[in-house]
Amino acid sequence: QVQLVESGGGLVQAGGSLRLSCAASGRAFSSYALGWFRQAPGKEREFVAFINWSGGSTNYADSVKGRFTISRDNAENTVYLQMNSLKPEDAAVYYCAADLSLSWNPSTRPYEYDYWGQGTQVTVSS
């Protein structure tokens, strides 16, 4: 089993930055991939970024490329999402999720992830 706890959300002005953290416990941290997803009111949950088990492969949704960076610290059992140049359309509840497959390129589909955190709210004012 994997337990995930997100933090770092909040209110920020457009153009500002936030760093989200997701602390993991349970299964060995370096044995699974991690993804960030987000869900705005009335919308489906959407892929934001993933990082594979080794940190050697990352991928981003087109809407966040060049602005968001995902990273992991295997010593701290934590995955991060650095979000810069935030836009009002980035506002959502952000979730981290664990994918237990050892694929070099993890999935971008939410249903293929095995464990989820409770989410952290990001609000961006214009």
Secondary structure, DSSP 8 states (H G I E B T S, - for coil): -EEEEEE--EEEETT--EEEEEEEEES-GGGSEEEEEEE-TTS--EEEEEE-TTS--EEE-TTTTTTEEEEEETTTTEEEEEE-S--GGG-EEEEEEEE-S--SS--S-GGG--EE---EEEEEE-
